[in-house]
Amino acid sequence: GGHNLEDQILRRRYFPKYAYRGVYLDVGAGDPKYKSNSWHFRQNGWAVYSIEPNPTQTAKYTEAGFQIIECGVSDYVGNTNLLVFHMGGREEGATTLQENLDLTYANTETIECNPISVPINVRTLNDLLETDLKEIGPIDILDLDIELGEYKALQKFDILKYRPKVCLIEDFHRVNVGEPSPIMEFMGRTGIYRLDMKAGENCFYVREDV
C-alpha cells in the first residue's frame, strides 16, 4: 500500500463496500504495485487510470498489461525535463518536473541532489480529460502526487465540472511551511470540499455531499 497506508484509509473511511467498483484517477502513479495507493483498488475491480512521466515506471505498466499515459501534469501543455533522483537505493528514485524543484524538496536527507534529466511531454488535467480520458466517467478518487506540482496541476483542472468524490493530494507546503497551504486555499474556494484528514504530507479532501 501507500507510504502512510493511504489505500487503507481510502478503503475503510470512504469506500468500505467491496462490491462497489469505482473510478480511480492516479496522477503521478509511480510503481503500479510498490507503495501504490491504487493497487488495492485495481485488484478489486476498479477502473484505474494511471498517469506517470518516468519511463522506468511506465515500462512496468506496459509489461503488466495495464494502460498508462506517459506524461507529466502541470498548468501548461508542452515539454520539460523530468528530474529523477536516487532515493533510498531504489533505482527509479523520486521525480519532479525541473521547474518545480525547490529547496524544501532538494535538501531532503534521503535524496542525493545529482538527478538524471529526462525530456518529457507535459499535459494539463483538463487536456487529458477532454482527450485520452474523455470516456472516464464519474471520478471517485483523484490521487494527485506529483512532487511539488500539485498546485499548478489544480490550476488547469475544472474541479467543479469533474467533482471527484475524494481528492488525495500530496502537499509538501503544508508539512514544511507554517503558513496556510495554497492547495488548501484552492480547495476551500471550490465551496464543495472539506479537508477531512491528513496522513503525513497527504491530505484527504472530501466532497461535501458524499
DOFIKOL-910338 format. One record per residue (C-alpha): z, y, x. Coordinates in nm, 3 decimals. Example, Ala and Ser with C-alpha at 12.3 -4.5 7.8 and 13.67 -1.06 7.14 Angstrom:
Z_Y_X
0.780_-0.450_1.230
0.714_-0.106_1.367
***
This chain:
Z_Y_X
0.000_0.000_0.000
0.019_0.367_0.086
0.223_0.528_0.362
0.504_0.622_0.119
0.443_0.348_-0.141
0.222_0.587_-0.338
0.036_0.296_-0.500
0.363_0.154_-0.634
0.465_0.495_-0.767
0.129_0.539_-0.939
0.153_0.195_-1.096
0.516_0.194_-1.208
0.554_0.557_-1.309
0.218_0.635_-1.469
0.016_0.319_-1.532
0.264_0.035_-1.598
0.033_-0.163_-1.827
-0.160_-0.407_-1.610
-0.408_-0.477_-1.890
-0.533_-0.119_-1.860
-0.841_-0.079_-1.640
-0.876_0.281_-1.532
-1.086_0.501_-1.306
-0.964_0.593_-0.956
-1.140_0.863_-0.752
-1.027_0.818_-0.392
-1.126_1.119_-0.177
-1.058_1.063_0.191
-1.022_0.694_0.117
-0.967_0.572_0.473
-0.947_0.196_0.519
-1.027_0.001_0.198
-0.712_-0.212_0.240
-0.478_-0.095_0.519
-0.237_0.168_0.380
-0.479_0.224_0.094
-0.344_0.377_-0.227
-0.636_0.244_-0.430
-0.650_-0.117_-0.303
-0.396_-0.244_-0.558
-0.593_-0.087_-0.842
-0.924_-0.224_-0.713
-0.766_-0.570_-0.704
-0.656_-0.527_-1.066
-0.994_-0.445_-1.213
-1.001_-0.067_-1.192
-1.323_0.118_-1.118
-1.257_0.271_-0.775
-1.493_0.538_-0.642
-1.435_0.597_-0.271
-1.542_0.893_-0.057
-1.487_0.881_0.319
-1.659_1.056_0.612
-1.553_0.835_0.903
-1.835_0.585_0.985
-1.582_0.341_1.134
-1.411_0.325_0.796
-1.718_0.334_0.572
-1.860_0.030_0.753
-1.563_-0.170_0.623
-1.654_-0.087_0.263
-2.013_-0.190_0.317
-1.902_-0.514_0.482
-1.671_-0.591_0.191
-1.942_-0.515_-0.063
-1.766_-0.206_-0.200
-1.951_0.111_-0.291
-1.877_0.405_-0.063
-2.002_0.762_-0.046
-2.007_0.867_0.319
-1.941_1.241_0.342
-1.672_1.499_0.393
-1.545_1.705_0.099
-1.483_2.079_0.113
-1.576_2.405_-0.064
-1.940_2.401_0.050
-2.242_2.173_0.082
-2.373_2.141_0.436
-2.290_1.988_0.771
-1.997_1.997_1.012
-1.819_1.785_1.272
-1.552_1.531_1.185
-1.277_1.523_1.447
-1.141_1.170_1.495
-0.802_1.144_1.664
-0.644_0.830_1.802
-0.313_0.772_1.630
-0.058_0.501_1.685
-0.304_0.281_1.873
-0.537_0.227_1.575
-0.889_0.299_1.695
-1.018_0.457_1.373
-0.747_0.723_1.401
-0.673_1.024_1.187
-0.953_1.262_1.098
-1.007_1.619_0.986
-1.307_1.849_0.949
-1.347_2.071_1.252
-1.287_2.391_1.053
-0.964_2.254_0.902
-0.789_2.181_1.230
-0.476_2.387_1.285
-0.162_2.367_1.495
0.056_2.212_1.226
-0.168_1.906_1.245
-0.290_1.907_1.605
0.060_1.926_1.751
0.194_1.628_1.559
0.352_1.399_1.817
0.166_1.088_1.708
-0.177_1.241_1.769
-0.350_1.285_2.103
-0.536_1.615_2.095
-0.857_1.484_2.251
-1.065_1.398_1.945
-1.407_1.241_1.917
-1.654_1.467_1.732
-1.883_1.303_1.474
-2.152_1.502_1.285
-2.123_1.450_0.908
-2.252_1.577_0.575
-2.018_1.779_0.357
-2.023_1.793_-0.025
-1.812_1.952_-0.295
-1.637_1.754_-0.566
-1.844_1.931_-0.832
-2.165_1.841_-0.650
-2.061_1.476_-0.620
-1.951_1.454_-0.983
-2.279_1.606_-1.103
-2.495_1.368_-0.895
-2.372_1.047_-0.729
-2.071_1.020_-0.963
-2.220_1.152_-1.286
-2.150_0.819_-1.463
-1.785_0.803_-1.356
-1.626_0.860_-1.698
-1.274_0.999_-1.753
-1.074_1.005_-1.429
-0.727_0.852_-1.444
-0.628_0.916_-1.082
-0.765_1.174_-0.840
-0.634_1.092_-0.492
-0.707_1.379_-0.252
-0.614_1.303_0.109
-0.843_1.491_0.347
-0.608_1.622_0.616
-0.570_1.997_0.557
-0.888_2.024_0.349
-0.733_1.963_0.007
-0.704_2.328_-0.100
-1.065_2.402_-0.005
-1.184_2.095_-0.196
-0.997_2.208_-0.508
-1.179_2.544_-0.500
-1.504_2.367_-0.588
-1.360_2.121_-0.839
-1.380_2.204_-1.209
-1.041_2.055_-1.282
-1.036_2.186_-1.641
-1.363_2.003_-1.708
-1.276_1.669_-1.547
-0.899_1.674_-1.621
-0.771_1.374_-1.420
-0.455_1.231_-1.576
-0.274_1.218_-1.240
-0.360_1.407_-0.921
-0.210_1.270_-0.600
-0.262_1.546_-0.342
-0.156_1.549_0.021
-0.003_1.886_0.104
0.100_1.933_0.467
0.159_2.304_0.399
0.438_2.214_0.161
0.602_1.995_0.426
0.558_2.219_0.729
0.594_2.570_0.589
0.883_2.717_0.397
0.672_2.926_0.160
0.501_2.828_-0.168
0.203_2.599_-0.123
-0.142_2.733_-0.218
-0.211_2.392_-0.371
0.099_2.412_-0.587
-0.001_2.762_-0.698
-0.356_2.643_-0.775
-0.229_2.352_-0.984
0.015_2.579_-1.164
-0.264_2.823_-1.255
-0.453_2.546_-1.436
-0.190_2.562_-1.707
-0.217_2.189_-1.774
-0.049_2.026_-1.470
0.310_1.994_-1.358
0.444_1.871_-1.025
0.621_1.551_-1.125
0.744_1.423_-0.788
0.682_1.409_-0.413
0.665_1.121_-0.165
0.659_1.253_0.190
0.376_1.504_0.210
0.213_1.368_-0.108
0.259_1.547_-0.439
0.209_1.387_-0.779
0.074_1.627_-1.042
0.058_1.503_-1.399
-0.141_1.645_-1.689
0.100_1.784_-1.945
-0.041_1.579_-2.233
-0.010_1.245_-2.053
***
